[in-house]
Amino acid sequence: MENISESLERKLEKPDWKQWLPIYGIYQMKKDVARGKPIIVSERTDEGVRPARPLVFFGSLAYQGASIAAGIAGAYGFYQLIERLF
């Protein structure tokens, strides 16, 4: 039987902030799933872990996609700037 303090710790455990980092966050979520830790696209309830609300899931998906697209656009812009200067 699980200790009451351990049960409370599990309920209060929050997702790792590194899951919000672009690209690396996807890797961090995979690691946390393997370790049984909570992730931003799931919720922990008394019955167990269940998928998060669709808004959270699609918000995370849009955030990761927009971050990757902005990184690619920024890298391309930087490349164009360097090419014009030299």
Backbone as CSV, one residue per row, in Angstrom:
resi,resn,N_x,N_y,N_z,CA_x,CA_y,CA_z,C_x,C_y,C_z
1,MET,0.836,-1.181,0.000,0.000,0.000,0.000,0.880,1.243,0.000
2,GLU,0.480,2.227,-0.773,1.282,3.438,-0.915,1.125,4.324,0.313
3,ASN,2.231,4.884,0.758,2.239,5.783,1.884,1.444,7.044,1.530
4,ILE,0.777,7.649,2.505,-0.041,8.837,2.247,0.819,9.998,1.758
5,SER,2.010,10.191,2.323,2.859,11.296,1.886,3.358,11.074,0.457
6,GLU,3.649,9.831,0.090,4.052,9.529,-1.285,2.898,9.785,-2.248
7,SER,1.671,9.447,-1.835,0.496,9.689,-2.656,0.308,11.193,-2.894
8,LEU,0.486,11.988,-1.847,0.353,13.438,-1.960,1.442,14.011,-2.871
9,GLU,2.655,13.496,-2.745,3.743,13.951,-3.614,3.421,13.668,-5.075
10,ARG,2.866,12.505,-5.358,2.501,12.162,-6.738,1.437,13.114,-7.281
11,LYS,0.454,13.455,-6.449,-0.604,14.363,-6.893,-0.072,15.766,-7.158
12,LEU,0.894,16.196,-6.373,1.426,17.547,-6.494,2.565,17.658,-7.493
13,GLU,3.052,16.531,-7.994,4.159,16.542,-8.945,3.724,17.224,-10.234
14,LYS,4.531,18.146,-10.698,4.210,18.909,-11.900,5.150,18.519,-13.038
15,PRO,4.724,18.769,-14.275,5.602,18.486,-15.414,6.875,19.325,-15.357
16,ASP,7.940,18.776,-15.880,9.227,19.455,-15.930,9.145,20.647,-16.879
17,TRP,9.671,21.794,-16.486,9.616,22.999,-17.314,10.371,22.829,-18.621
18,LYS,11.332,21.920,-18.660,12.123,21.712,-19.882,11.283,21.137,-21.023
19,GLN,10.089,20.639,-20.722,9.223,20.110,-21.774,8.719,21.223,-22.692
20,TRP,8.801,22.471,-22.263,8.349,23.593,-23.091,9.438,24.120,-24.009
21,LEU,10.662,23.638,-23.880,11.727,24.093,-24.770,11.490,23.555,-26.175
22,PRO,11.679,24.391,-27.184,11.474,23.909,-28.558,12.421,22.755,-28.888
23,ILE,11.955,21.782,-29.574,12.632,20.580,-30.036,13.117,19.722,-28.855
24,TYR,13.932,20.256,-27.954,14.415,19.481,-26.817,13.248,19.031,-25.932
25,GLY,12.180,19.821,-25.886,11.026,19.480,-25.068,10.375,18.179,-25.475
26,ILE,10.385,17.898,-26.759,9.818,16.635,-27.244,10.631,15.469,-26.697
27,TYR,11.948,15.609,-26.720,12.840,14.576,-26.168,12.610,14.443,-24.653
28,GLN,12.466,15.588,-23.963,12.265,15.572,-22.510,10.954,14.868,-22.155
29,MET,9.892,15.117,-22.949,8.619,14.435,-22.694,8.774,12.925,-22.842
30,LYS,9.515,12.509,-23.858,9.730,11.071,-24.069,10.458,10.461,-22.869
31,LYS,11.473,11.160,-22.359,12.207,10.672,-21.190,11.293,10.601,-19.972
32,ASP,10.467,11.633,-19.766,9.590,11.658,-18.595,8.509,10.584,-18.668
33,VAL,8.017,10.285,-19.852,7.037,9.199,-20.006,7.678,7.876,-19.597
34,ALA,8.925,7.653,-20.021,9.617,6.412,-19.676,9.841,6.295,-18.168
35,ARG,10.017,7.426,-17.493,10.243,7.417,-16.044,8.952,7.463,-15.236
36,GLY,7.816,7.627,-15.914,6.535,7.684,-15.215,6.233,9.038,-14.616
37,LYS,6.903,10.080,-15.075,6.663,11.431,-14.570,5.568,12.087,-15.399
38,PRO,4.905,13.109,-14.835,3.849,13.774,-15.602,4.417,14.584,-16.765
39,ILE,3.629,14.704,-17.819,4.043,15.513,-18.965,2.956,16.553,-19.234
40,ILE,3.288,17.564,-20.025,2.363,18.673,-20.231,1.123,18.279,-21.021
41,VAL,1.170,17.218,-21.766,0.010,16.796,-22.561,-0.770,15.672,-21.893
42,SER,-0.635,15.512,-20.568,-1.439,14.549,-19.830,-1.756,15.110,-18.448
43,GLU,-2.788,14.591,-17.850,-3.186,15.012,-16.509,-3.203,13.800,-15.593
44,ARG,-2.777,14.001,-14.359,-2.798,12.925,-13.383,-4.049,13.080,-12.520
45,THR,-4.842,12.043,-12.449,-6.047,12.045,-11.627,-5.952,10.914,-10.621
46,ASP,-6.969,10.790,-9.789,-6.985,9.693,-8.814,-7.057,8.335,-9.504
47,GLU,-7.669,8.299,-10.692,-7.788,7.046,-11.430,-6.522,6.695,-12.193
48,GLY,-5.628,7.656,-12.385,-4.396,7.414,-13.133,-4.101,8.581,-14.062
49,VAL,-3.279,8.329,-15.048,-2.895,9.370,-15.999,-3.830,9.294,-17.197
50,ARG,-4.322,10.465,-17.618,-5.190,10.518,-18.792,-4.715,11.645,-19.695
51,PRO,-5.071,11.598,-20.971,-4.658,12.673,-21.879,-5.203,14.015,-21.413
52,ALA,-4.452,15.066,-21.658,-4.877,16.406,-21.278,-6.035,16.852,-22.154
53,ARG,-6.604,17.975,-21.776,-7.668,18.548,-22.590,-7.127,18.850,-23.980
54,PRO,-7.968,18.759,-24.990,-7.498,18.997,-26.362,-6.816,20.355,-26.543
55,LEU,-7.284,21.371,-25.829,-6.681,22.697,-25.950,-5.214,22.678,-25.531
56,VAL,-4.896,21.978,-24.450,-3.509,21.880,-23.987,-2.672,21.101,-24.993
57,PHE,-3.197,19.994,-25.481,-2.463,19.166,-26.430,-2.169,19.939,-27.711
58,PHE,-3.200,20.547,-28.306,-2.995,21.270,-29.559,-2.216,22.565,-29.350
59,GLY,-2.345,23.162,-28.170,-1.537,24.338,-27.848,-0.062,23.984,-27.801
60,SER,0.259,22.865,-27.171,1.650,22.405,-27.116,2.157,22.061,-28.506
61,LEU,1.316,21.396,-29.290,1.690,21.035,-30.650,1.947,22.286,-31.500
62,ALA,1.063,23.286,-31.388,1.226,24.535,-32.151,2.468,25.291,-31.690
63,TYR,2.717,25.297,-30.376,3.894,25.981,-29.837,5.177,25.362,-30.380
64,GLN,5.261,24.037,-30.345,6.459,23.366,-30.857,6.630,23.629,-32.350
65,GLY,5.551,23.524,-33.108,5.621,23.761,-34.545,6.028,25.193,-34.877
66,ALA,5.432,26.165,-34.180,5.767,27.573,-34.424,7.210,27.870,-34.032
67,SER,7.676,27.265,-32.962,9.066,27.479,-32.531,10.054,26.925,-33.551
68,ILE,9.759,25.758,-34.076,10.637,25.151,-35.081,10.622,25.993,-36.356
69,ALA,9.436,26.430,-36.784,9.325,27.252,-37.997,10.053,28.591,-37.814
70,ALA,9.909,29.204,-36.652,10.596,30.474,-36.390,12.111,30.276,-36.380
71,GLY,12.578,29.171,-35.847,14.010,28.875,-35.853,14.552,28.700,-37.255
72,ILE,13.802,27.995,-38.085,14.227,27.794,-39.478,14.226,29.120,-40.230
73,ALA,13.167,29.918,-40.055,13.085,31.217,-40.725,14.205,32.141,-40.250
74,GLY,14.505,32.121,-38.969,15.586,32.940,-38.430,16.941,32.520,-38.971
75,ALA,17.161,31.231,-39.059,18.435,30.732,-39.594,18.581,31.112,-41.067
76,TYR,17.485,31.006,-41.832,17.522,31.378,-43.242,17.770,32.885,-43.396
77,GLY,17.123,33.689,-42.570,17.335,35.134,-42.602,18.766,35.500,-42.254
78,PHE,19.325,34.825,-41.271,20.712,35.067,-40.886,21.656,34.686,-42.026
79,TYR,21.361,33.569,-42.690,22.162,33.133,-43.834,22.114,34.179,-44.944
80,GLN,20.928,34.713,-45.234,20.787,35.738,-46.265,21.555,37.007,-45.891
81,LEU,21.528,37.399,-44.631,22.243,38.576,-44.164,23.749,38.404,-44.330
82,ILE,24.255,37.250,-43.945,25.691,36.973,-44.069,26.093,36.975,-45.541
83,GLU,25.259,36.414,-46.406,25.564,36.360,-47.817,25.637,37.772,-48.432
84,ARG,24.778,38.671,-47.984,24.797,40.052,-48.523,25.972,40.840,-47.989
85,LEU,26.396,40.552,-46.777,27.514,41.302,-46.200,28.853,40.873,-46.773
86,PHE,28.962,39.627,-47.129,30.269,39.129,-47.603,30.155,38.722,-49.007
